[in-house]
């Protein structure tokens, strides 16, 4: 299982949709924490703004709220990284912009001066 999780982490980092799809087909859990950073595949796709990969993971049943071992959601990662289209995709899949991590931070707190992201999160 660990080996397949490592393969998933590698495929996500490379934005290799075909490999991610193959691994999901083999039963790799899309919500497993992968890589050394302790995030899910969706968390890392969100952070990097890989909308196509994120859509694939969401279609495979990835939990839109499960992000990192530190309590950051994929929406928080996308917001912090300034990934407007990713924020839009995650909100379309019912990501909660008011979800808070253990420190009490929500995605809106991370929006900074990005008017586009702020407008999406405030809807």
N, CA, C and O atoms as a GROMACS GRO file, in nm:
protein
  492
    1UNK      N    1   0.084  -0.120   0.000
    1UNK     CA    2   0.000   0.000   0.000
    1UNK      C    3   0.088   0.125   0.000
    1UNK      O    4   0.059   0.223  -0.069
    2UNK      N    5   0.196   0.121   0.078
    2UNK     CA    6   0.285   0.236   0.085
    2UNK      C    7   0.350   0.263  -0.050
    2UNK      O    8   0.368   0.378  -0.091
    3UNK      N    9   0.384   0.157  -0.118
    3UNK     CA   10   0.448   0.171  -0.248
    3UNK      C   11   0.354   0.236  -0.348
    3UNK      O   12   0.396   0.320  -0.429
    4UNK      N   13   0.226   0.197  -0.344
    4UNK     CA   14   0.128   0.256  -0.435
    4UNK      C   15   0.100   0.401  -0.398
    4UNK      O   16   0.076   0.483  -0.486
    5UNK      N   17   0.103   0.432  -0.269
    5UNK     CA   18   0.084   0.571  -0.226
    5UNK      C   19   0.200   0.657  -0.275
    5UNK      O   20   0.181   0.772  -0.316
    6UNK      N   21   0.320   0.601  -0.272
    6UNK     CA   22   0.437   0.674  -0.324
    6UNK      C   23   0.425   0.694  -0.475
    6UNK      O   24   0.461   0.799  -0.527
    7UNK      N   25   0.374   0.591  -0.544
    7UNK     CA   26   0.354   0.603  -0.688
    7UNK      C   27   0.250   0.711  -0.717
    7UNK      O   28   0.263   0.786  -0.814
    8UNK      N   29   0.146   0.720  -0.633
    8UNK     CA   30   0.044   0.823  -0.650
    8UNK      C   31   0.106   0.961  -0.629
    8UNK      O   32   0.080   1.053  -0.706
    9UNK      N   33   0.187   0.975  -0.525
    9UNK     CA   34   0.252   1.103  -0.498
    9UNK      C   35   0.336   1.146  -0.617
    9UNK      O   36   0.332   1.262  -0.659
   10UNK      N   37   0.412   1.053  -0.671
   10UNK     CA   38   0.498   1.082  -0.786
   10UNK      C   39   0.415   1.123  -0.907
   10UNK      O   40   0.450   1.219  -0.976
   11UNK      N   41   0.305   1.051  -0.932
   11UNK     CA   42   0.220   1.082  -1.047
   11UNK      C   43   0.154   1.219  -1.032
   11UNK      O   44   0.141   1.293  -1.130
   12UNK      N   45   0.113   1.253  -0.911
   12UNK     CA   46   0.051   1.384  -0.887
   12UNK      C   47   0.153   1.495  -0.908
   12UNK      O   48   0.122   1.597  -0.970
   13UNK      N   49   0.273   1.477  -0.858
   13UNK     CA   50   0.378   1.577  -0.875
   13UNK      C   51   0.409   1.600  -1.023
   13UNK      O   52   0.437   1.712  -1.065
   14UNK      N   53   0.404   1.493  -1.101
   14UNK     CA   54   0.432   1.502  -1.244
   14UNK      C   55   0.309   1.543  -1.325
   14UNK      O   56   0.319   1.562  -1.446
   15UNK      N   57   0.194   1.558  -1.260
   15UNK     CA   58   0.068   1.587  -1.329
   15UNK      C   59   0.037   1.480  -1.433
   15UNK      O   60  -0.012   1.511  -1.542
   16UNK      N   61   0.064   1.356  -1.400
   16UNK     CA   62   0.045   1.244  -1.490
   16UNK      C   63  -0.096   1.186  -1.470
   16UNK      O   64  -0.116   1.094  -1.391
   17UNK      N   65  -0.192   1.244  -1.542
   17UNK     CA   66  -0.332   1.203  -1.526
   17UNK      C   67  -0.353   1.055  -1.559
   17UNK      O   68  -0.431   0.987  -1.491
   18UNK      N   69  -0.285   1.005  -1.660
   18UNK     CA   70  -0.301   0.865  -1.699
   18UNK      C   71  -0.257   0.772  -1.586
   18UNK      O   72  -0.324   0.673  -1.556
   19UNK      N   73  -0.146   0.805  -1.522
   19UNK     CA   74  -0.095   0.721  -1.413
   19UNK      C   75  -0.186   0.733  -1.290
   19UNK      O   76  -0.213   0.633  -1.223
   20UNK      N   77  -0.232   0.853  -1.260
   20UNK     CA   78  -0.324   0.870  -1.148
   20UNK      C   79  -0.450   0.789  -1.173
   20UNK      O   80  -0.500   0.721  -1.083
   21UNK      N   81  -0.502   0.797  -1.293
   21UNK     CA   82  -0.623   0.721  -1.329
   21UNK      C   83  -0.599   0.570  -1.314
   21UNK      O   84  -0.684   0.499  -1.262
   22UNK      N   85  -0.484   0.524  -1.360
   22UNK     CA   86  -0.450   0.381  -1.348
   22UNK      C   87  -0.443   0.339  -1.203
   22UNK      O   88  -0.497   0.235  -1.165
   23UNK      N   89  -0.378   0.421  -1.120
   23UNK     CA   90  -0.365   0.388  -0.977
   23UNK      C   91  -0.501   0.389  -0.908
   23UNK      O   92  -0.528   0.304  -0.823
   24UNK      N   93  -0.585   0.484  -0.943
   24UNK     CA   94  -0.720   0.486  -0.886
   24UNK      C   95  -0.796   0.360  -0.927
   24UNK      O   96  -0.870   0.302  -0.847
   25UNK      N   97  -0.777   0.319  -1.052
   25UNK     CA   98  -0.840   0.196  -1.101
   25UNK      C   99  -0.792   0.072  -1.027
   25UNK      O  100  -0.865  -0.027  -1.017
   26UNK      N  101  -0.670   0.077  -0.976
   26UNK     CA  102  -0.615  -0.034  -0.898
   26UNK      C  103  -0.657  -0.028  -0.753
   26UNK      O  104  -0.620  -0.114  -0.673
   27UNK      N  105  -0.734   0.074  -0.718
   27UNK     CA  106  -0.786   0.082  -0.582
   27UNK      C  107  -0.710   0.170  -0.486
   27UNK      O  108  -0.735   0.166  -0.365
   28UNK      N  109  -0.617   0.251  -0.537
   28UNK     CA  110  -0.547   0.344  -0.448
   28UNK      C  111  -0.650   0.445  -0.397
   28UNK      O  112  -0.727   0.502  -0.474
   29UNK      N  113  -0.651   0.466  -0.267
   29UNK     CA  114  -0.746   0.556  -0.203
   29UNK      C  115  -0.713   0.701  -0.239
   29UNK      O  116  -0.604   0.748  -0.209
   30UNK      N  117  -0.807   0.773  -0.304
   30UNK     CA  118  -0.777   0.912  -0.341
   30UNK      C  119  -0.764   1.004  -0.219
   30UNK      O  120  -0.714   1.116  -0.231
   31UNK      N  121  -0.808   0.957  -0.104
   31UNK     CA  122  -0.800   1.039   0.017
   31UNK      C  123  -0.684   1.003   0.108
   31UNK      O  124  -0.673   1.057   0.219
   32UNK      N  125  -0.598   0.913   0.064
   32UNK     CA  126  -0.482   0.876   0.146
   32UNK      C  127  -0.383   0.993   0.148
   32UNK      O  128  -0.368   1.065   0.050
   33UNK      N  129  -0.318   1.010   0.261
   33UNK     CA  130  -0.212   1.110   0.271
   33UNK      C  131  -0.090   1.055   0.199
   33UNK      O  132  -0.047   0.943   0.226
   34UNK      N  133  -0.036   1.133   0.107
   34UNK     CA  134   0.076   1.087   0.025
   34UNK      C  135   0.194   1.181   0.037
   34UNK      O  136   0.180   1.297   0.074
   35UNK      N  137   0.309   1.129   0.005
   35UNK     CA  138   0.430   1.209   0.003
   35UNK      C  139   0.475   1.251   0.142
   35UNK      O  140   0.411   1.220   0.242
   36UNK      N  141   0.585   1.322   0.144
   36UNK     CA  142   0.644   1.362   0.273
   36UNK      C  143   0.570   1.480   0.334
   36UNK      O  144   0.588   1.508   0.453
   37UNK      N  145   0.489   1.551   0.255
   37UNK     CA  146   0.420   1.669   0.306
   37UNK      C  147   0.290   1.640   0.379
   37UNK      O  148   0.231   1.731   0.437
   38UNK      N  149   0.245   1.516   0.377
   38UNK     CA  150   0.124   1.480   0.450
   38UNK      C  151  -0.003   1.538   0.393
   38UNK      O  152  -0.091   1.578   0.468
   39UNK      N  153  -0.014   1.543   0.261
   39UNK     CA  154  -0.136   1.592   0.197
   39UNK      C  155  -0.197   1.485   0.109
   39UNK      O  156  -0.130   1.389   0.071
   40UNK      N  157  -0.324   1.502   0.075
   40UNK     CA  158  -0.390   1.411  -0.017
   40UNK      C  159  -0.352   1.450  -0.161
   40UNK      O  160  -0.297   1.557  -0.185
   41UNK      N  161  -0.384   1.361  -0.254
   41UNK     CA  162  -0.358   1.392  -0.395
   41UNK      C  163  -0.433   1.519  -0.436
   41UNK      O  164  -0.379   1.602  -0.509
   42UNK      N  165  -0.557   1.534  -0.390
   42UNK     CA  166  -0.636   1.652  -0.423
   42UNK      C  167  -0.572   1.778  -0.363
   42UNK      O  168  -0.571   1.884  -0.427
   43UNK      N  169  -0.521   1.768  -0.243
   43UNK     CA  170  -0.454   1.881  -0.179
   43UNK      C  171  -0.338   1.930  -0.266
   43UNK      O  172  -0.325   2.050  -0.291
   44UNK      N  173  -0.254   1.837  -0.313
   44UNK     CA  174  -0.138   1.875  -0.393
   44UNK      C  175  -0.179   1.925  -0.531
   44UNK      O  176  -0.119   2.019  -0.582
   45UNK      N  177  -0.280   1.863  -0.591
   45UNK     CA  178  -0.330   1.912  -0.720
   45UNK      C  179  -0.384   2.054  -0.704
   45UNK      O  180  -0.362   2.140  -0.790
   46UNK      N  181  -0.454   2.079  -0.593
   46UNK     CA  182  -0.508   2.213  -0.566
   46UNK      C  183  -0.396   2.314  -0.548
   46UNK      O  184  -0.402   2.425  -0.601
   47UNK      N  185  -0.296   2.276  -0.472
   47UNK     CA  186  -0.183   2.364  -0.447
   47UNK      C  187  -0.114   2.405  -0.577
   47UNK      O  188  -0.073   2.520  -0.594
   48UNK      N  189  -0.101   2.308  -0.668
   48UNK     CA  190  -0.031   2.333  -0.795
   48UNK      C  191  -0.124   2.386  -0.904
   48UNK      O  192  -0.078   2.418  -1.014
   49UNK      N  193  -0.253   2.395  -0.877
   49UNK     CA  194  -0.346   2.449  -0.975
   49UNK      C  195  -0.375   2.356  -1.090
   49UNK      O  196  -0.412   2.401  -1.199
   50UNK      N  197  -0.360   2.227  -1.069
   50UNK     CA  198  -0.384   2.128  -1.175
   50UNK      C  199  -0.532   2.092  -1.177
   50UNK      O  200  -0.574   1.994  -1.116
   51UNK      N  201  -0.610   2.173  -1.248
   51UNK     CA  202  -0.755   2.160  -1.249
   51UNK      C  203  -0.800   2.026  -1.308
   51UNK      O  204  -0.892   1.962  -1.256
   52UNK      N  205  -0.736   1.983  -1.415
   52UNK     CA  206  -0.775   1.857  -1.479
   52UNK      C  207  -0.753   1.739  -1.384
   52UNK      O  208  -0.838   1.651  -1.372
   53UNK      N  209  -0.639   1.738  -1.318
   53UNK     CA  210  -0.609   1.630  -1.223
   53UNK      C  211  -0.705   1.635  -1.105
   53UNK      O  212  -0.752   1.531  -1.059
   54UNK      N  213  -0.734   1.754  -1.056
   54UNK     CA  214  -0.828   1.768  -0.945
   54UNK      C  215  -0.967   1.717  -0.985
   54UNK      O  216  -1.033   1.650  -0.906
   55UNK      N  217  -1.010   1.749  -1.106
   55UNK     CA  218  -1.141   1.702  -1.153
   55UNK      C  219  -1.144   1.550  -1.160
   55UNK      O  220  -1.243   1.488  -1.123
   56UNK      N  221  -1.035   1.490  -1.206
   56UNK     CA  222  -1.024   1.344  -1.211
   56UNK      C  223  -1.037   1.285  -1.071
   56UNK      O  224  -1.111   1.188  -1.051
   57UNK      N  225  -0.967   1.342  -0.975
   57UNK     CA  226  -0.972   1.293  -0.837
   57UNK      C  227  -1.110   1.311  -0.775
   57UNK      O  228  -1.160   1.222  -0.706
   58UNK      N  229  -1.172   1.425  -0.801
   58UNK     CA  230  -1.307   1.449  -0.749
   58UNK      C  231  -1.407   1.351  -0.810
   58UNK      O  232  -1.494   1.299  -0.740
   59UNK      N  233  -1.394   1.326  -0.940
   59UNK     CA  234  -1.482   1.228  -1.005
   59UNK      C  235  -1.461   1.088  -0.950
   59UNK      O  236  -1.553   1.005  -0.954
   60UNK      N  237  -1.341   1.060  -0.899
   60UNK     CA  238  -1.310   0.929  -0.841
   60UNK      C  239  -1.353   0.921  -0.694
   60UNK      O  240  -1.330   0.819  -0.628
   61UNK      N  241  -1.414   1.028  -0.645
   61UNK     CA  242  -1.465   1.024  -0.508
   61UNK      C  243  -1.377   1.088  -0.403
   61UNK      O  244  -1.401   1.068  -0.284
   62UNK      N  245  -1.276   1.164  -0.443
   62UNK     CA  246  -1.190   1.230  -0.344
   62UNK      C  247  -1.276   1.324  -0.259
   62UNK      O  248  -1.365   1.392  -0.310
   63UNK      N  249  -1.247   1.328  -0.132
   63UNK     CA  250  -1.316   1.414  -0.036
   63UNK      C  251  -1.266   1.557  -0.053
   63UNK      O  252  -1.148   1.585  -0.031
   64UNK      N  253  -1.355   1.647  -0.091
   64UNK     CA  254  -1.317   1.786  -0.120
   64UNK      C  255  -1.266   1.859   0.004
   64UNK      O  256  -1.199   1.962  -0.009
   65UNK      N  257  -1.295   1.807   0.122
   65UNK     CA  258  -1.252   1.873   0.246
   65UNK      C  259  -1.124   1.814   0.306
   65UNK      O  260  -1.061   1.877   0.391
   66UNK      N  261  -1.086   1.694   0.264
   66UNK     CA  262  -0.968   1.628   0.323
   66UNK      C  263  -0.843   1.676   0.252
   66UNK      O  264  -0.826   1.655   0.132
   67UNK      N  265  -0.756   1.741   0.327
   67UNK     CA  266  -0.638   1.800   0.265
   67UNK      C  267  -0.507   1.753   0.321
   67UNK      O  268  -0.442   1.666   0.263
   68UNK      N  269  -0.467   1.810   0.433
   68UNK     CA  270  -0.337   1.776   0.488
   68UNK      C  271  -0.347   1.731   0.633
   68UNK      O  272  -0.448   1.753   0.700
   69UNK      N  273  -0.240   1.669   0.678
   69UNK     CA  274  -0.236   1.624   0.817
   69UNK      C  275  -0.236   1.741   0.913
   69UNK      O  276  -0.259   1.723   1.033
   70UNK      N  277  -0.210   1.861   0.863
   70UNK     CA  278  -0.210   1.982   0.948
   70UNK      C  279  -0.346   2.052   0.948
   70UNK      O  280  -0.361   2.159   1.007
   71UNK      N  281  -0.445   1.992   0.881
   71UNK     CA  282  -0.579   2.048   0.883
   71UNK      C  283  -0.610   2.150   0.776
   71UNK      O  284  -0.714   2.216   0.781
   72UNK      N  285  -0.521   2.165   0.678
   72UNK     CA  286  -0.549   2.255   0.566
   72UNK      C  287  -0.629   2.180   0.460
   72UNK      O  288  -0.593   2.068   0.424
   73UNK      N  289  -0.735   2.240   0.411
   73UNK     CA  290  -0.817   2.179   0.307
   73UNK      C  291  -0.758   2.209   0.169
   73UNK      O  292  -0.675   2.299   0.156
   74UNK      N  293  -0.800   2.134   0.067
   74UNK     CA  294  -0.756   2.168  -0.068
   74UNK      C  295  -0.793   2.312  -0.106
   74UNK      O  296  -0.717   2.379  -0.176
   75UNK      N  297  -0.909   2.359  -0.061
   75UNK     CA  298  -0.950   2.496  -0.089
   75UNK      C  299  -0.853   2.596  -0.027
   75UNK      O  300  -0.820   2.697  -0.089
   76UNK      N  301  -0.808   2.569   0.092
   76UNK     CA  302  -0.709   2.656   0.156
   76UNK      C  303  -0.579   2.657   0.077
   76UNK      O  304  -0.519   2.763   0.058
   77UNK      N  305  -0.537   2.540   0.030
   77UNK     CA  306  -0.412   2.530  -0.048
   77UNK      C  307  -0.424   2.609  -0.178
   77UNK      O  308  -0.333   2.682  -0.215
   78UNK      N  309  -0.537   2.594  -0.246
   78UNK     CA  310  -0.557   2.665  -0.373
   78UNK      C  311  -0.564   2.815  -0.350
   78UNK      O  312  -0.511   2.893  -0.428
   79UNK      N  313  -0.630   2.855  -0.242
   79UNK     CA  314  -0.642   2.998  -0.210
   79UNK      C  315  -0.505   3.058  -0.182
   79UNK      O  316  -0.470   3.163  -0.235
   80UNK      N  317  -0.430   2.991  -0.097
   80UNK     CA  318  -0.298   3.040  -0.059
   80UNK      C  319  -0.205   3.051  -0.180
   80UNK      O  320  -0.122   3.141  -0.187
   81UNK      N  321  -0.220   2.958  -0.274
   81UNK     CA  322  -0.136   2.958  -0.394
   81UNK      C  323  -0.189   3.049  -0.504
   81UNK      O  324  -0.126   3.062  -0.609
   82UNK      N  325  -0.304   3.112  -0.481
   82UNK     CA  326  -0.359   3.203  -0.580
   82UNK      C  327  -0.416   3.136  -0.703
   82UNK      O  328  -0.414   3.194  -0.812
   83UNK      N  329  -0.466   3.015  -0.688
   83UNK     CA  330  -0.516   2.936  -0.800
   83UNK      C  331  -0.667   2.959  -0.820
   83UNK      O  332  -0.750   2.885  -0.767
   84UNK      N  333  -0.701   3.062  -0.895
   84UNK     CA  334  -0.840   3.105  -0.911
   84UNK      C  335  -0.929   2.995  -0.968
   84UNK      O  336  -1.035   2.967  -0.913
   85UNK      N  337  -0.887   2.933  -1.078
   85UNK     CA  338  -0.970   2.830  -1.141
   85UNK      C  339  -0.988   2.709  -1.050
   85UNK      O  340  -1.094   2.645  -1.050
   86UNK      N  341  -0.886   2.677  -0.973
   86UNK     CA  342  -0.896   2.566  -0.879
   86UNK      C  343  -0.996   2.600  -0.769
   86UNK      O  344  -1.078   2.516  -0.731
   87UNK      N  345  -0.989   2.721  -0.718
   87UNK     CA  346  -1.086   2.764  -0.615
   87UNK      C  347  -1.227   2.749  -0.669
   87UNK      O  348  -1.316   2.698  -0.601
   88UNK      N  349  -1.247   2.792  -0.792
   88UNK     CA  350  -1.380   2.781  -0.855
   88UNK      C  351  -1.423   2.633  -0.862
   88UNK      O  352  -1.536   2.600  -0.826
   89UNK      N  353  -1.334   2.546  -0.909
   89UNK     CA  354  -1.368   2.403  -0.920
   89UNK      C  355  -1.404   2.343  -0.785
   89UNK      O  356  -1.504   2.272  -0.773
   90UNK      N  357  -1.325   2.372  -0.685
   90UNK     CA  358  -1.350   2.315  -0.552
   90UNK      C  359  -1.482   2.366  -0.494
   90UNK      O  360  -1.556   2.290  -0.431
   91UNK      N  361  -1.511   2.493  -0.514
   91UNK     CA  362  -1.639   2.546  -0.466
   91UNK      C  363  -1.756   2.483  -0.540
   91UNK      O  364  -1.862   2.459  -0.481
   92UNK      N  365  -1.739   2.456  -0.670
   92UNK     CA  366  -1.843   2.388  -0.748
   92UNK      C  367  -1.868   2.248  -0.695
   92UNK      O  368  -1.976   2.192  -0.715
   93UNK      N  369  -1.770   2.190  -0.627
   93UNK     CA  370  -1.783   2.057  -0.567
   93UNK      C  371  -1.811   2.067  -0.417
   93UNK      O  372  -1.783   1.975  -0.340
   94UNK      N  373  -1.867   2.180  -0.377
   94UNK     CA  374  -1.916   2.202  -0.240
   94UNK      C  375  -1.807   2.212  -0.133
   94UNK      O  376  -1.831   2.177  -0.018
   95UNK      N  377  -1.690   2.259  -0.170
   95UNK     CA  378  -1.588   2.287  -0.068
   95UNK      C  379  -1.642   2.397   0.022
   95UNK      O  380  -1.709   2.490  -0.024
   96UNK      N  381  -1.614   2.386   0.149
   96UNK     CA  382  -1.666   2.482   0.248
   96UNK      C  383  -1.565   2.594   0.269
   96UNK      O  384  -1.459   2.572   0.329
   97UNK      N  385  -1.595   2.716   0.222
   97UNK     CA  386  -1.500   2.826   0.239
   97UNK      C  387  -1.486   2.871   0.384
   97UNK      O  388  -1.395   2.947   0.418
   98UNK      N  389  -1.576   2.824   0.470
   98UNK     CA  390  -1.570   2.862   0.611
   98UNK      C  391  -1.509   2.755   0.701
   98UNK      O  392  -1.498   2.772   0.822
   99UNK      N  393  -1.468   2.643   0.639
   99UNK     CA  394  -1.402   2.537   0.718
   99UNK      C  395  -1.274   2.593   0.777
   99UNK      O  396  -1.200   2.665   0.709
  100UNK      N  397  -1.248   2.561   0.902
  100UNK     CA  398  -1.130   2.614   0.970
  100UNK      C  399  -1.033   2.502   1.006
  100UNK      O  400  -1.074   2.390   1.038
  101UNK      N  401  -0.904   2.534   1.001
  101UNK     CA  402  -0.803   2.438   1.044
  101UNK      C  403  -0.788   2.448   1.196
  101UNK      O  404  -0.854   2.532   1.258
  102UNK      N  405  -0.705   2.365   1.257
  102UNK     CA  406  -0.692   2.369   1.404
  102UNK      C  407  -0.648   2.504   1.460
  102UNK      O  408  -0.669   2.533   1.578
  103UNK      N  409  -0.587   2.588   1.376
  103UNK     CA  410  -0.546   2.721   1.422
  103UNK      C  411  -0.657   2.825   1.404
  103UNK      O  412  -0.638   2.942   1.438
  104UNK      N  413  -0.772   2.782   1.352
  104UNK     CA  414  -0.884   2.872   1.335
  104UNK      C  415  -0.884   2.949   1.204
  104UNK      O  416  -0.961   3.043   1.188
  105UNK      N  417  -0.797   2.911   1.112
  105UNK     CA  418  -0.785   2.981   0.984
  105UNK      C  419  -0.878   2.918   0.881
  105UNK      O  420  -0.888   2.795   0.872
  106UNK      N  421  -0.946   3.003   0.803
  106UNK     CA  422  -1.029   2.952   0.693
  106UNK      C  423  -0.972   3.006   0.561
  106UNK      O  424  -0.882   3.090   0.561
  107UNK      N  425  -1.026   2.958   0.450
  107UNK     CA  426  -0.975   2.996   0.318
  107UNK      C  427  -0.980   3.147   0.298
  107UNK      O  428  -0.887   3.204   0.241
  108UNK      N  429  -1.086   3.212   0.342
  108UNK     CA  430  -1.099   3.357   0.324
  108UNK      C  431  -0.984   3.432   0.393
  108UNK      O  432  -0.938   3.535   0.344
  109UNK      N  433  -0.939   3.379   0.506
  109UNK     CA  434  -0.826   3.440   0.576
  109UNK      C  435  -0.698   3.434   0.493
  109UNK      O  436  -0.608   3.515   0.513
  110UNK      N  437  -0.691   3.339   0.401
  110UNK     CA  438  -0.571   3.319   0.321
  110UNK      C  439  -0.576   3.388   0.185
  110UNK      O  440  -0.479   3.386   0.109
  111UNK      N  441  -0.690   3.451   0.154
  111UNK     CA  442  -0.710   3.509   0.021
  111UNK      C  443  -0.625   3.632  -0.004
  111UNK      O  444  -0.602   3.670  -0.119
  112UNK      N  445  -0.578   3.695   0.102
  112UNK     CA  446  -0.491   3.811   0.085
  112UNK      C  447  -0.556   3.919   0.002
  112UNK      O  448  -0.670   3.958   0.024
  113UNK      N  449  -0.481   3.966  -0.094
  113UNK     CA  450  -0.529   4.077  -0.178
  113UNK      C  451  -0.582   4.029  -0.312
  113UNK      O  452  -0.594   4.109  -0.406
  114UNK      N  453  -0.615   3.902  -0.324
  114UNK     CA  454  -0.666   3.851  -0.452
  114UNK      C  455  -0.816   3.878  -0.462
  114UNK      O  456  -0.896   3.806  -0.402
  115UNK      N  457  -0.854   3.981  -0.539
  115UNK     CA  458  -0.997   4.013  -0.548
  115UNK      C  459  -1.080   3.903  -0.612
  115UNK      O  460  -1.195   3.882  -0.575
  116UNK      N  461  -1.022   3.831  -0.710
  116UNK     CA  462  -1.096   3.725  -0.778
  116UNK      C  463  -1.128   3.610  -0.682
  116UNK      O  464  -1.240   3.561  -0.677
  117UNK      N  465  -1.029   3.568  -0.606
  117UNK     CA  466  -1.049   3.459  -0.510
  117UNK      C  467  -1.140   3.504  -0.398
  117UNK      O  468  -1.231   3.431  -0.358
  118UNK      N  469  -1.118   3.622  -0.347
  118UNK     CA  470  -1.201   3.676  -0.240
  118UNK      C  471  -1.348   3.679  -0.283
  118UNK      O  472  -1.437   3.642  -0.206
  119UNK      N  473  -1.375   3.723  -0.406
  119UNK     CA  474  -1.512   3.731  -0.457
  119UNK      C  475  -1.576   3.592  -0.464
  119UNK      O  476  -1.693   3.574  -0.430
  120UNK      N  477  -1.499   3.492  -0.509
  120UNK     CA  478  -1.551   3.355  -0.515
  120UNK      C  479  -1.584   3.302  -0.376
  120UNK      O  480  -1.689   3.240  -0.355
  121UNK      N  481  -1.496   3.326  -0.282
  121UNK     CA  482  -1.513   3.274  -0.146
  121UNK      C  483  -1.626   3.343  -0.070
  121UNK      O  484  -1.686   3.284   0.020
  122UNK      N  485  -1.654   3.467  -0.105
  122UNK     CA  486  -1.756   3.542  -0.032
  122UNK      C  487  -1.898   3.521  -0.085
  122UNK      O  488  -1.993   3.573  -0.028
  123UNK      N  489  -1.912   3.445  -0.193
  123UNK     CA  490  -2.045   3.418  -0.251
  123UNK      C  491  -2.133   3.345  -0.154
  123UNK      O  492  -2.248   3.314  -0.185
   0.00000   0.00000   0.00000
